[in-house]
Amino acid sequence: MSAGNTIRRRDFMRAAAALGVGGALWKAAAPAAGATVWQIDPQKCVQCGRCATECVLSPSAVKCVHSYQICGYCDLCGGYLQPSARERDTGAENELCPVSAITRTFIEDPFFQYTIDEALCVGCGKCVKGCALFGNGSLYLQVKQDLCVHCNECAIAKACPGDAYRRIPAEQAYLLKARPAGGSGQE
Amino acid sequence: MKLLRTLTLMFAAVVVLGGLAWAEFRFPMPEFESGYEYPEMHTPPPGRTNDLWDVVLLTCALGLAAWFVLKRRSRPAVLGLTVCSLAYFGFWREGCVCPVGSIQNVAEGVLGLEVVSIAVVCFFLLPLVFALFFGRVFCAAVCPLGALQEVVAVRPVILPRAVDGVLGIVPYLYLGLTILAVATGSGYLICQYDPFVGFFRFGASLNMFLAGGVLLVTGLFIGRPYCRFLCPYGVLLGWMSRFSKWHASITPRECIQCRLCEEACPYGAINVPTPDKAPLTAKEGARKLGVILALAPVIVALGACTGLLSHTMLARIHPTVQLAQRIAGEEAGRYQGMTIESEAFRAGVQTKEELYAEAHAVRADFKWKSAVFGGFLGLVLAAMLASLSMAGRRDDYETDRQACVSCARCFPYCPVEKDEGAVAEQKT
């Protein structure tokens, strides 16, 4: 086999490789495809608590958010108070949140506002469960996009038993609950 | 807007159904009299999703690496770039702009399961294109996974050729499994089993740290264990590099057969001369080629059959199949208690029969895809046997283009290299 032959074969293989890769990518690439981010579908979330433990970040990039628009501003809040709470006050033994990240503020009789302190929240979803079981479901988990490192495969998504994680366009990076049409809900 | 409409519709449905499946709006929203205004929700935009800047940096790093390896032939320069890449792509970008993982996204795109953004395609393509021209310069000084192993390879020993060859099959297996997982919607294996990303982020599960730690400690003595015996992207780069236009050579000019570089490569990528090997006669060569060509389809068919037979086992990488098995096991009383998955399933609306049917469909989907996977492995095996038996005569010490990661470690070993300065002086 002469040297000339070898080089020709190599050239051929190189061209074939380039063609193969190019062809595959021509099929794969979608010029319109924009950046996407991971987000939790609150309708699918089962509040298992894995968002707090599975995220590659510590503490997790998942935090509880509060849709004030659909909150009942209840005095007896299922998301704030332990089911066995003796008093409806800010005592740590009465609070559901393990890190005391929910602040309770009196607004007007008989309404209280509940605010999430994002710096403290670990995304465990305990309050979400409480609010979904006894309240309006205004507390729910979302991936905070400023904290998220946008893994190629989200570690929480892989572990999510409710299959609640999906990629959504980065321009509309949250799946928020909104107030139903017609004003103030179930009346 | 569409989202809002969907949500609204969903809420309406919930209200109509009396909130059976998803009890909400138990309490009316208050009508405040004190002029209270709803606070704003804190929904910060994504911090960083535009990877185009990273694409530019990747191109620059690859260009520099190629220049350092092929033109400057400088090991310190390559090492310096390696450290920079480790710092940026590894620790700063936390190992998640990664051509290795992009295989999966691109595979999804090619199979039409997902749309892939241009940045991801660039990340996949650039190192391959550079490998087609300059060899695996990406491995040499850009890949953060390679860089981490490159800097810990302080006391490398040379593995026996046979061990190297046998372990070298594993990356093909990994690549095949990865594509199979993507094709069947079972997730991204490369990302799930990335051993080093935990170090880059200073946090990971214990298993991840253990796997990474074992690889790094091994890497002290066996150079780049992940790159050589696991990395699926290395397979693709190797193919490209094999036919590269230019490639790092041990000596800048004529090899003088001094044997000084014989033990220079910790990655087993230097081919020693085989001057005693008589070249095959045309007849012998034709016969050998004939045997290989006749055997190859048999090996491929055997592989495909093995893949087909093991498709139920392979299907266990799919989460739906895992869940169905768990539920079936719980029903049969084989497990005590419930996992979070089975609990969530039982709380959901899907019935057991539906789940079993879904798992059955997944298994059926695995059938011919497993056969293709097996056939691919058979083909790899056949190609390896062919290259083993067809190896011809070699007179000089050469880099094994497919295995060589262009790390430039062998350059200082070559005495011809040291003469370079003298030669240059003589010329002037």
Interface residues (C-beta under 8 A of the other chain):
Chain A: M1 R10 M13 R14 A17 A18 V21 A24 L25 K27 A28 A29 A30 P31 A32 A33 G34 A35 T36 V37 Q43 V46 C48 R50 V56 L57 S58 V65 H66 S67 Y68 Q69 I70 C71 G72 Y73 C74 I107 E108 F111 Q113 T115 E118 A132 L133 F134 G135 N136 G137 Q142 K144 Q145 D146 L147 C148 V149 H150 C151 N152 E153 K158 P161 G162 A170 Q172 A173 Y174 L175 L176 K177 A178 R179 P180 A181 G183 S184 G185 Q186 E187
Chain B: L3 L4 L7 T8 M10 F11 A12 V15 W22 A23 E24 F25 R26 F27 P28 M29 P30 E31 F32 E33 S34 Y36 Y38 P39 M41 H42 T43 P44 P45 P46 G47 R48 T49 N50 D51 E94 C96 C98 G101 S102 Q104 N105 V106 G109 V110 G112 V115 V116 S117 I118 A119 V121 F124 L125 L128 V129 L132 G187 Y188 C191 Q192 V197 G198 R201 G203 A204 W239 M240 R242 F243 S244 K245 T339 I340 E341 E343 A344 F345 A347 G348 G392
